Every structure is written in structure tokens, then in C-alpha cells.
Amino acid sequence: MVGNGIKMNDTITVLTVTRHRPELLQRAIHSVSQQDYEGEVQHLILIDDCMDTYAMLKQHYGSNDNLNCFLRARSLTETSGPEHLARLRNLMGRMAETQWICFLDDDNEYEPHHLRQLVECAHRTGSLAVHSWMQIFNFDGTPYMKQRWPWCRDDKEGQRRYQELESKGIISAGSNIVKDGINNLPYRCVDTSEWLIDRELFLNNQMSTHFSYEEWVNNKAEDDKLLMQLLAAKVPIVCNKVVSLKYYLGGYSTNHDGRYTHSQIWEWQGGSKPSFANTSL
């Protein structure tokens, strides 16, 4: 059985996995610290084998009682990718100690009202899994306005997918807002950083760590896996219809040509699993 409904001042833990992106991480940390939510917000950061990031956090945030970081070493067989990231997100869910958790990628940021409005939605509806909408930004911070879906590897497919999503009302020409929701499948999932979810519910529906070739072709990542898992379990999910996540392009799911050296390229190399081209390590 999962926990009780949220109270308006319950403590929330924000979970962030990071690797070799200290400057972007500081932007994410700042956005968490600027939340106007009246309850306590804990920020738990898992550093994936990066001593420089660990040193930066200890130097600049060592006295912050609401921020806790943990450095983990990689084994020789571990490689970056959605399988690896799903394992780390599942691990962080187990590490958290509060009833309510959120995720925040190290290259994204919350609007100041993000957590408060998610909590208000969960409190109003009694749902244990609620999510927001988001805006897409280019890596340089400008709004993404191209009529091409950036998660597609091929330009023609990206244009076709954009038109498809526009016809469903998920996106609109002239806007960078993405209206994520459970009714958007199979066209679009809910981004991991949009969720507020009961921790026990998440632990009972952890992200799958297996990805097929077909999922690589369609660029399905761990956030797709989480939504599918929750839907399969018939979990009542509510969207608050508030645009409060700022999503920046350039992570592995949109770095198809390797132009962003802070990230990696998810490449399929003919085996049973996808692997990553090494662009930053």
C-alpha cells in the first residue's frame, strides 16, 4: 500500500543524477533553492564518478543543510546510457527518506512555482502521481521554436512527428510549450523532471532497465518506461496543466550529431544493447 495524500507542507526530496556538468548542475541547484513552496525541500544529488563535481559541491554547498551529495564510483563494465541512468534513478528513490520525491535532470531547471503547484494539485486531487507541463529551450537559453521534434534522429521524421504532435494539441507552432500527459501515448511521454510522485509508489513501479533496438530507433528513454509502468499498474495520474519545467536541449536524447560536448550520443552498435559514443569522457 502506498502512502497517504500529500499535506501542503510535507517535505519533498528532489533527486538529481549528475556527471561532468558542474556549471549546469549549479543552475539546477539554484532553481531548487528558489522554490516558493512553504514546506521543506531536500535536494539529493548522486554524482556518477566525477570527483571535480564532488569537490565543487563540497566547496560551494557544504554548509547547505538541505543539499546532500553522494559520490559513487563506476565499475569497469558500467557505461552511460538510459539503462544506467534508470538504475541510478531507481537507486535514488531508495536513498530518499521522504514520502514525496521529484526528479530534476542536472541540465534542466524548475520555475519558482513548480513544486508548490504540483503539491497543490496532489492535495486537491488526492493523486499520488502528478506532473506538470514544460517549455523547451535551446542549449543557449533561447526558446526552441523549430517545427521539428528534436528527439527524432532524422530531420524528415522530426518534421513529421512535429506535425503529428501539433495535430494532437501537444505542441503549437510559435510556442515552445509541450503539454505532456498520459493521453499522448504513443506520441509523447511525461518527462522525468515533470513528476511529483509518492516514493513508495515509485519503488513499486521502478524504471525498467532493459532497452530494445526498436526503443533505440524511437529514442525511448527511462521516462517512457516510468510512465508505461505506472499506466500498467493503473495508477491514477493527474496533470496540473502548469508550465513549470524548463527543459534544455543537448542531453543524450537530443544530442544526435554530437555537437554538445558536455553530453554523449546514444549509439546502437549491433549488439543486444545500445551503447554510447564517448564525447565528453
C-alpha positions in Angstrom: 0.0 0.0 0.0 1.3 3.5 -0.9 1.3 6.4 1.5 -1.4 8.9 2.3 -2.2 12.0 0.3 0.1 15.0 0.5 -0.1 17.8 3.0 0.6 21.4 2.0 3.9 21.5 3.9 5.2 17.9 3.5 8.9 17.6 2.9 9.9 16.9 -0.7 13.1 15.3 -1.9 14.4 16.4 -5.3 16.6 13.7 -6.9 19.4 14.6 -9.4 21.9 12.4 -11.1 25.0 14.3 -12.4 28.2 13.6 -14.3 30.8 16.0 -15.6 28.4 19.0 -15.8 29.1 21.2 -12.7 28.1 24.5 -14.3 24.8 23.2 -15.5 24.3 21.5 -12.1 24.7 24.8 -10.3 21.8 26.2 -12.4 19.6 23.3 -11.4 20.5 23.6 -7.7 19.7 27.3 -7.8 16.3 26.6 -9.2 15.5 24.2 -6.4 16.7 26.7 -3.8 14.3 29.3 -5.3 11.1 27.3 -4.9 8.2 29.2 -3.3 6.8 26.0 -1.7 6.2 26.5 2.0 7.4 23.1 3.1 10.9 21.8 3.3 12.7 20.8 0.1 15.7 18.4 0.3 18.0 18.2 -2.7 19.7 14.8 -3.0 22.5 14.7 -5.7 24.1 11.5 -6.9 27.5 12.2 -8.5 28.3 9.5 -11.0 32.0 9.0 -10.7 33.1 12.7 -11.0 35.5 13.9 -8.4 35.5 17.5 -9.7 31.8 17.8 -9.3 32.0 16.4 -5.8 34.7 19.0 -4.9 32.7 21.8 -6.3 29.6 20.8 -4.3 31.6 20.5 -1.1 33.2 23.9 -1.6 30.1 25.9 -2.5 27.3 24.0 -0.8 29.0 22.2 2.1 27.0 24.3 4.6 23.7 23.9 2.9 21.7 21.5 5.2 19.1 20.9 2.5 21.5 19.7 0.0 23.2 16.3 0.3 25.5 14.8 -2.3 26.9 11.3 -2.7 29.8 10.3 -4.9 29.7 6.8 -6.4 32.5 5.0 -8.4 31.8 3.3 -11.6 32.8 -0.3 -12.2 34.8 -1.1 -15.3 31.8 -2.5 -17.0 29.5 0.5 -16.5 28.7 2.8 -19.4 26.5 5.8 -19.7 23.0 5.4 -21.2 19.3 5.2 -20.3 19.8 1.7 -18.8 22.5 3.0 -16.5 20.5 6.2 -15.7 17.4 4.2 -14.9 19.4 2.1 -12.4 20.7 5.3 -10.7 17.2 6.9 -10.6 15.9 3.7 -9.0 18.7 3.8 -6.5 18.0 7.4 -5.6 14.4 6.5 -5.0 15.6 4.0 -2.4 18.0 6.5 -0.9 15.3 9.2 -0.4 13.7 9.2 3.1 10.6 11.4 2.4 7.2 10.3 1.2 7.3 12.6 -1.8 10.0 12.7 -4.4 10.7 14.7 -7.6 13.4 14.3 -10.3 15.4 17.1 -11.8 18.0 16.5 -14.6 21.2 18.4 -14.0 20.8 20.4 -17.2 17.2 21.5 -16.6 15.6 23.8 -14.1 12.3 24.4 -12.2 10.3 27.6 -12.3 9.9 29.0 -8.8 6.3 27.8 -8.5 7.0 24.3 -9.8 6.8 22.3 -6.6 4.1 24.4 -5.0 1.7 23.9 -7.8 2.4 20.2 -8.1 1.7 19.9 -4.3 -1.5 21.9 -4.7 -2.6 19.5 -7.5 -1.8 16.4 -5.5 -3.5 17.9 -2.4 -6.6 18.8 -4.4 -7.0 15.6 -6.3 -5.6 13.0 -3.8 -3.4 11.6 -6.6 -0.1 10.1 -5.7 1.4 10.8 -9.1 1.1 14.3 -10.6 3.0 16.1 -13.3 3.4 19.5 -15.0 4.0 20.8 -18.5 7.3 22.1 -19.8 8.9 24.6 -22.2 11.8 23.6 -24.5 14.9 25.8 -24.7 18.0 25.6 -26.9 21.2 24.9 -25.1 22.0 28.7 -25.2 18.7 29.5 -23.4 16.7 30.8 -26.3 13.2 29.3 -26.8 13.1 26.3 -29.2 10.8 27.3 -32.0 11.7 25.0 -34.9 8.8 23.0 -36.3 10.9 19.8 -35.9 10.6 17.4 -33.0 14.1 17.4 -31.5 14.0 13.9 -30.1 13.9 12.4 -33.6 17.2 11.3 -35.2 16.1 12.1 -38.7 15.1 15.6 -40.0 12.2 14.3 -42.1 10.9 12.2 -39.2 11.3 15.1 -36.9 9.1 17.3 -39.1 6.6 14.6 -39.5 6.4 13.9 -35.8 6.1 17.7 -35.1 3.0 17.8 -37.3 1.6 14.8 -35.7 2.1 16.2 -32.2 0.6 19.6 -33.3 -2.5 17.8 -34.6 -2.9 16.2 -31.2 -2.7 19.6 -29.4 0.5 18.6 -27.6 2.6 21.4 -29.2 1.7 24.5 -31.3 3.6 26.4 -33.9 5.0 29.7 -32.5 5.3 28.2 -29.0 7.9 26.2 -27.1 5.4 24.7 -24.6 4.9 20.9 -24.5 1.6 19.7 -23.0 2.6 16.3 -21.7 0.0 13.9 -20.5 -1.0 10.3 -20.2 -3.3 10.5 -23.2 -0.4 11.5 -25.5 0.9 7.9 -25.9 2.5 6.6 -28.1 3.4 10.0 -29.4 4.9 11.5 -26.3 5.5 10.5 -22.6 5.8 12.6 -19.4 9.4 13.9 -18.8 11.0 12.6 -15.7 11.6 16.1 -14.3 7.8 16.9 -14.5 6.8 14.4 -11.9 5.9 14.6 -8.2 5.3 11.1 -7.0 4.8 9.1 -3.8 8.1 7.4 -3.1 6.6 4.0 -2.2 4.5 4.1 -5.4 7.7 4.8 -7.4 9.6 1.9 -5.6 6.7 -0.4 -6.5 6.9 0.7 -10.2 10.6 1.3 -10.8 12.0 2.1 -14.2 12.8 -0.8 -16.4 16.5 -1.1 -17.2 16.1 -3.0 -20.5 16.0 -1.2 -23.8 15.4 -2.9 -27.2 16.7 -1.9 -30.6 13.2 -0.7 -31.5 13.2 1.6 -28.5 16.6 3.0 -29.5 15.3 3.7 -33.0 12.3 5.6 -31.5 14.5 7.2 -28.8 12.5 5.8 -25.9 14.2 6.5 -22.6 13.7 5.9 -18.9 10.9 8.4 -18.6 8.9 6.5 -21.2 9.5 3.4 -19.1 8.2 5.0 -15.9 5.0 6.2 -17.5 4.3 2.8 -19.1 4.9 1.2 -15.7 2.5 3.5 -13.9 -0.1 3.1 -16.6 0.2 -0.7 -16.5 -0.3 -0.6 -12.7 -3.5 1.5 -13.3 -2.1 4.4 -11.2 -4.4 7.5 -11.2 -2.3 10.2 -12.8 -3.1 13.9 -12.8 -1.6 16.8 -14.8 -1.8 20.2 -13.2 -1.6 21.9 -16.7 1.0 24.4 -15.4 4.1 25.1 -17.4 6.9 25.0 -14.8 9.8 22.9 -16.1 12.5 24.5 -18.3 13.9 21.7 -20.5 17.2 22.5 -22.2 18.2 20.6 -25.4 21.6 19.0 -25.6 21.3 15.9 -23.3 21.9 12.4 -24.7 18.3 12.1 -26.0 18.7 15.1 -28.3 22.5 15.1 -28.9 22.2 13.1 -32.1 25.1 14.7 -34.0 27.5 15.1 -31.1 27.6 18.9 -31.2 27.2 19.2 -27.5 30.4 18.1 -25.9 29.0 18.2 -22.4 26.8 15.2 -23.3 27.0 11.9 -25.1 25.5 10.2 -28.1 23.3 7.1 -27.6 24.5 4.9 -30.4 23.4 1.3 -31.3 26.4 -0.9 -32.2 24.7 -4.0 -33.3 24.5 -6.0 -30.1 21.6 -6.7 -27.8 22.1 -3.3 -26.0 22.6 0.3 -27.0 25.8 1.9 -26.1 27.3 5.4 -26.0 29.8 7.2 -28.2 32.3 8.9 -25.9 32.1 12.6 -26.5 33.0 14.0 -23.1 35.0 11.4 -21.2 
